[in-house]
Structure formats: C-alpha cells, structure tokens
C-alpha cells in the first residue's frame, strides 16, 4: 500500500485525529489506517469513534496499520509544497516527507476497528449551531459529568448539570421523532474541538443499535450513549423575560475578579440598590466590584467566577436577561437560545 497527500491536507488530518483522541487517556492517542470500500482513517477517545473515508484512491489491501498521533504530529512539514507519503511492507509502515522518514515496525493487525456504522439519520442541523450549543452547555462541566441531548416541544435541547448550575441550549429544529441521549463531558469537548476543524455546513444525526451517529461530509462519528441522568427544567426558560444587563460589562467585571480568585473558589453576585456587584472575601482580601446598573429585584447567588466567565463568554448576545425563576437566577439569551440557572442564596 502506498499513497501521498500534500502537507496542508496532512496537517489538517492529523489535527482532526488529535482533537478526537484528546489527551485525557494516553492509550487512545493513535490512529489506524485500513481499506474498507476505500481508504479509511480511524480514531477514538474510548467513547467517540471517527471513521474518515478518504477520497485518495489506493489498491485494496488487507490488515490495519496503527500510528501514534504524537509521532505523526512530529512529522508535520513546515513547508506547504511538501508531499507526505505513507507506504507499507509487511507489518511495517513508513511516513516520509522527503527530508524525514518515520518507520514503525510491528504495527499491522488483522481486525478492523469496531464501531457502529449503520444509523437511521433522521435529523439535520446547522453544524455551527449544533457545535456552539454543545460548546455552551459543556462550558462549566468537569470530567465525569454528562451532557444531555434531547427533543421536546418541536425543539432540540442540549443541557448539562455542572455542580449546582444548569445550562441549557435550544435549537429551533424539529426532529422526525423524539429522542434523549446522554454523552460523556470529555467526549462532548472532543466533538466540539473536532467540529471546529470542519468546513461543512450541516450535520446529520441518527440512532444506531446502541450509539449515536453523526455524519459530517466524509466523516462518520459513532458515540457511546447512556440513559439521561436528569430532567432539565425547560419550563423555566419558556418565558424568561427579566431585566437586561450588558454582557460586555459583566465580562469585564468577571475578568478582573478571576485574576483575584483561584478556580473552584466562589464569590457572591449581588443585586441591590439598582446595581449588580461581585463580592470576594478570602483570608485578608476583600474585593467588591460594581459590574453594571440593574433595575431588577434584589438577589444573592454564590458562584465560581471562572465558570461564570466561561459560560457568559459563550452566550453570544450584546445583552443578557436576568430574572428570578423558582428559587433560581435565570441568566438568559433568548436570541441565541442560551440559558443558565444558578440557585439563589436563601436568607
């Protein structure tokens, strides 16, 4: 087997494979090459699996060749006009750039990677809208958390519970039938990063026997799923309303207070006397900042400012609506379909 690609295509390919594999589990930092109705590249993070159907024509060959991603990244050429050549002999694979050659022995196995490849693709979304929603709801989560994707009342929702916070994103797209899936937070972040690399406008989503499928151009993703772990309070965001706060003013105040507090440390966000303020108390440090004028009612919430900054920066609207909803502060951006629920500090 032998084929060549230009350096720019090689760099994009390795970057994509690297984003899917991630860095959390080193044992998954490799990709595989095989022939299955054409040349295929495969990578996984243990939950998400990606099979890329390459348009490069090669003669059929048997076996599966495994390449560590970090070795392949080391060979990324600096010059655009460089050609990268893959060739195999027996159980050996070589990757050559002209000035460099990487030779890997005993890399050949016989069995193709296992993944679901048959899905009933029944709903289609804008890739950007789907990616941005997934990016938003996973902004405050941590390893071990889950991200929910489900349909309800003629919309698709994504949601996550991150500690005491609840994040919800809505997409105005009516699926052909109802569904509800839960995917690991780590895999959600890998998908977001991978989707950022793609220059495709739409994503098709479907259901397999036990996994969730995404078809994006020549890329097929198969993602492990679990039963949904909580019921997001969608009823609270239907008529969010509230009083507006300039997002830029909020981000400026959060940017300053995050420089004074470490991650995981909470501060108070307080509405009183027609202002919205942040208050930090730690050891011998006291810090108070008026973020914005605010005409809504009084409230107090306790929150990690790093998490709040990460969430607000992804709400993509010039102003946010703040309202009290059933013992929660609802921070909403109806224009972008982004919502954050923070429990109130009870007096």
GUROMAR-419736 format. One record per residue (C-alpha): chain; x negated, y negated, z; residue in one letter; residue number from 1. Coordinates in steps of 0.2 Angstrom, whole numbers. Example, Ala and Ser with C-alpha at 12.3 -4.5 7.8 and 13.67 -1.06 7.14 Angstrom:
ch;xx;yy;zz;aa;i
A;-62;22;39;A;1
A;-68;5;36;S;2
//
This chain:
ch;xx;yy;zz;aa;i
A;0;0;0;X;1
A;-6;-17;-4;X;2
A;2;-34;-6;X;3
A;-3;-53;-4;X;4
A;5;-69;2;X;5
A;-1;-86;2;X;6
A;-7;-94;18;X;7
A;8;-105;21;X;8
A;20;-91;20;X;9
A;9;-80;31;X;10
A;8;-94;44;X;11
A;27;-96;44;X;12
A;30;-77;45;X;13
A;18;-74;60;X;14
A;25;-90;69;X;15
A;43;-82;67;X;16
A;37;-65;73;X;17
A;28;-73;88;X;18
A;44;-83;93;X;19
A;55;-67;93;X;20
A;42;-57;103;X;21
A;39;-71;116;X;22
A;26;-70;130;X;23
A;36;-63;144;X;24
A;32;-45;140;X;25
A;15;-42;133;X;26
A;19;-24;127;X;27
A;31;-31;114;X;28
A;18;-43;106;X;29
A;16;-33;90;X;30
A;25;-32;73;X;31
A;27;-17;61;X;32
A;27;-15;43;X;33
A;36;-2;33;X;34
A;46;2;17;X;35
A;64;5;18;X;36
A;73;0;2;X;37
A;59;-13;0;X;38
A;45;-21;11;X;39
A;51;-24;29;X;40
A;43;-33;44;X;41
A;50;-28;62;X;42
A;48;-36;79;X;43
A;56;-35;95;X;44
A;56;-43;113;X;45
A;64;-27;120;X;46
A;82;-33;118;X;47
A;82;-43;102;X;48
A;76;-34;86;X;49
A;72;-43;70;X;50
A;70;-34;53;X;51
A;64;-46;39;X;52
A;67;-40;21;X;53
A;53;-47;11;X;54
A;55;-52;-7;X;55
A;37;-45;-11;X;56
A;38;-30;-22;X;57
A;27;-16;-17;X;58
A;27;3;-22;X;59
A;36;14;-9;X;60
A;25;20;5;X;61
A;28;31;20;X;62
A;23;28;38;X;63
A;24;12;49;X;64
A;9;1;52;X;65
A;8;-9;69;X;66
A;-2;-25;70;X;67
A;-4;-35;87;X;68
A;3;-53;84;X;69
A;-11;-61;93;X;70
A;-24;-53;81;X;71
A;-13;-59;66;X;72
A;-12;-76;73;X;73
A;-31;-77;74;X;74
A;-32;-75;56;X;75
A;-21;-89;51;X;76
A;-30;-98;37;X;77
A;-34;-117;39;X;78
A;-33;-120;20;X;79
A;-16;-120;11;X;80
A;-23;-112;-5;X;81
A;-29;-96;4;X;82
A;-22;-79;0;X;83
A;-19;-66;14;X;84
A;-20;-48;8;X;85
A;-13;-33;18;X;86
A;-19;-16;12;X;87
A;-18;2;20;X;88
A;-29;18;19;X;89
A;-23;32;28;X;90
A;-20;27;46;X;91
A;-30;11;44;X;92
A;-23;-7;39;X;93
A;-33;-22;34;X;94
A;-29;-40;33;X;95
A;-40;-51;23;X;96
A;-41;-70;20;X;97
A;-56;-70;8;X;98
A;-68;-76;22;X;99
A;-62;-64;36;X;100
A;-56;-46;37;X;101
A;-47;-38;51;X;102
A;-47;-19;51;X;103
A;-36;-9;63;X;104
A;-38;10;64;X;105
A;-25;22;70;X;106
A;-11;10;68;X;107
A;1;22;57;X;108
A;16;31;64;X;109
A;30;40;55;X;110
A;46;35;63;X;111
A;55;19;58;X;112
A;59;7;72;X;113
A;76;10;80;X;114
A;89;-4;78;X;115
A;107;-6;73;X;116
A;108;-11;55;X;117
A;127;-9;52;X;118
A;138;-23;58;X;119
A;156;-30;55;X;120
A;151;-48;51;X;121
A;167;-57;54;X;122
A;162;-75;59;X;123
A;151;-88;52;X;124
A;144;-103;60;X;125
A;133;-118;55;X;126
A;115;-111;61;X;127
A;111;-128;68;X;128
A;127;-129;78;X;129
A;125;-111;84;X;130
A;107;-114;89;X;131
A;110;-131;98;X;132
A;124;-123;108;X;133
A;113;-109;113;X;134
A;99;-120;117;X;135
A;110;-131;128;X;136
A;118;-118;139;X;137
A;102;-109;142;X;138
A;93;-126;147;X;139
A;95;-123;166;X;140
A;94;-104;167;X;141
A;79;-93;173;X;142
A;73;-76;169;X;143
A;86;-63;175;X;144
A;101;-74;170;X;145
A;113;-71;156;X;146
A;121;-81;143;X;147
A;139;-78;138;X;148
A;146;-80;120;X;149
A;165;-78;118;X;150
A;180;-84;109;X;151
A;195;-92;117;X;152
A;210;-103;110;X;153
A;203;-104;92;X;154
A;186;-109;98;X;155
A;169;-101;101;X;156
A;161;-104;118;X;157
A;144;-102;125;X;158
A;142;-103;144;X;159
A;129;-99;157;X;160
A;129;-100;176;X;161
A;112;-107;182;X;162
A;112;-106;201;X;163
A;127;-117;206;X;164
A;128;-125;189;X;165
A;139;-120;175;X;166
A;135;-125;157;X;167
A;147;-124;143;X;168
A;146;-127;124;X;169
A;160;-126;112;X;170
A;160;-124;93;X;171
A;176;-128;83;X;172
A;176;-112;73;X;173
A;190;-99;73;X;174
A;183;-81;73;X;175
A;194;-67;65;X;176
A;196;-59;82;X;177
A;192;-61;100;X;178
A;176;-56;107;X;179
A;165;-58;123;X;180
A;146;-54;124;X;181
A;133;-57;137;X;182
A;114;-58;132;X;183
A;99;-60;142;X;184
A;92;-78;145;X;185
A;75;-73;139;X;186
A;82;-66;123;X;187
A;93;-82;121;X;188
A;77;-93;122;X;189
A;68;-82;109;X;190
A;83;-83;97;X;191
A;83;-102;99;X;192
A;65;-104;95;X;193
A;66;-92;80;X;194
A;81;-101;73;X;195
A;71;-117;74;X;196
A;59;-110;61;X;197
A;73;-106;48;X;198
A;78;-117;34;X;199
A;95;-109;32;X;200
A;112;-117;34;X;201
A;123;-103;40;X;202
A;123;-88;52;X;203
A;134;-73;51;X;204
A;138;-64;67;X;205
A;145;-47;69;X;206
A;148;-32;80;X;207
A;140;-16;79;X;208
A;142;0;90;X;209
A;133;-7;105;X;210
A;124;-23;99;X;211
A;127;-40;92;X;212
A;121;-43;75;X;213
A;115;-60;67;X;214
A;112;-61;48;X;215
A;102;-76;43;X;216
A;97;-76;25;X;217
A;85;-61;23;X;218
A;84;-59;42;X;219
A;94;-46;52;X;220
A;94;-48;71;X;221
A;101;-34;82;X;222
A;103;-40;100;X;223
A;107;-29;115;X;224
A;123;-35;125;X;225
A;131;-32;142;X;226
A;148;-35;149;X;227
A;151;-53;153;X;228
A;147;-57;171;X;229
A;158;-72;175;X;230
A;173;-81;168;X;231
A;168;-99;164;X;232
A;181;-112;169;X;233
A;186;-118;152;X;234
A;202;-125;159;X;235
A;192;-139;167;X;236
A;184;-146;151;X;237
A;200;-147;141;X;238
A;205;-164;146;X;239
A;188;-170;153;X;240
A;191;-189;151;X;241
A;182;-198;165;X;242
A;171;-214;166;X;243
A;156;-217;154;X;244
A;138;-218;158;X;245
A;124;-222;145;X;246
A;114;-206;143;X;247
A;98;-216;140;X;248
A;99;-224;157;X;249
A;102;-208;165;X;250
A;87;-200;156;X;251
A;76;-215;161;X;252
A;80;-213;179;X;253
A;78;-194;179;X;254
A;61;-196;170;X;255
A;55;-206;185;X;256
A;61;-195;199;X;257
A;55;-179;191;X;258
A;37;-187;192;X;259
A;40;-188;211;X;260
A;48;-171;214;X;261
A;42;-153;211;X;262
A;53;-141;201;X;263
A;66;-132;212;X;264
A;67;-147;224;X;265
A;84;-155;225;X;266
A;89;-174;225;X;267
A;105;-182;228;X;268
A;115;-191;214;X;269
A;127;-203;222;X;270
A;141;-214;216;X;271
A;146;-228;227;X;272
A;149;-247;226;X;273
A;150;-246;207;X;274
A;133;-239;204;X;275
A;126;-222;200;X;276
A;110;-219;210;X;277
A;97;-205;214;X;278
A;90;-202;231;X;279
A;75;-192;236;X;280
A;68;-188;253;X;281
A;53;-177;256;X;282
A;41;-177;270;X;283
A;35;-195;272;X;284
A;43;-200;255;X;285
A;59;-210;252;X;286
A;64;-215;235;X;287
A;80;-222;228;X;288
A;84;-227;211;X;289
A;100;-236;203;X;290
A;102;-227;187;X;291
A;117;-236;180;X;292
A;133;-246;184;X;293
A;148;-234;186;X;294
A;166;-238;188;X;295
A;172;-221;193;X;296
A;176;-215;211;X;297
A;163;-210;224;X;298
A;155;-193;225;X;299
A;139;-185;230;X;300
A;130;-170;221;X;301
A;114;-161;225;X;302
A;104;-155;210;X;303
A;86;-151;204;X;304
A;82;-167;193;X;305
A;71;-157;182;X;306
A;86;-145;177;X;307
A;97;-160;175;X;308
A;85;-169;164;X;309
A;83;-153;153;X;310
A;102;-152;152;X;311
A;106;-171;148;X;312
A;92;-172;135;X;313
A;102;-159;125;X;314
A;119;-167;126;X;315
A;116;-177;110;X;316
A;128;-191;113;X;317
A;125;-210;117;X;318
A;136;-209;132;X;319
A;142;-196;144;X;320
A;159;-194;153;X;321
A;159;-191;172;X;322
A;174;-185;181;X;323
A;179;-175;196;X;324
A;187;-158;192;X;325
A;192;-146;206;X;326
A;178;-150;218;X;327
A;165;-151;204;X;328
A;157;-166;195;X;329
A;160;-163;176;X;330
A;147;-171;165;X;331
A;154;-170;148;X;332
A;150;-175;130;X;333
A;166;-171;120;X;334
A;158;-177;104;X;335
A;145;-163;104;X;336
A;156;-151;114;X;337
A;143;-150;129;X;338
A;149;-149;147;X;339
A;140;-147;164;X;340
A;149;-143;180;X;341
A;140;-147;197;X;342
A;148;-143;214;X;343
A;151;-158;225;X;344
A;143;-160;242;X;345
A;158;-159;253;X;346
A;159;-172;268;X;347
//
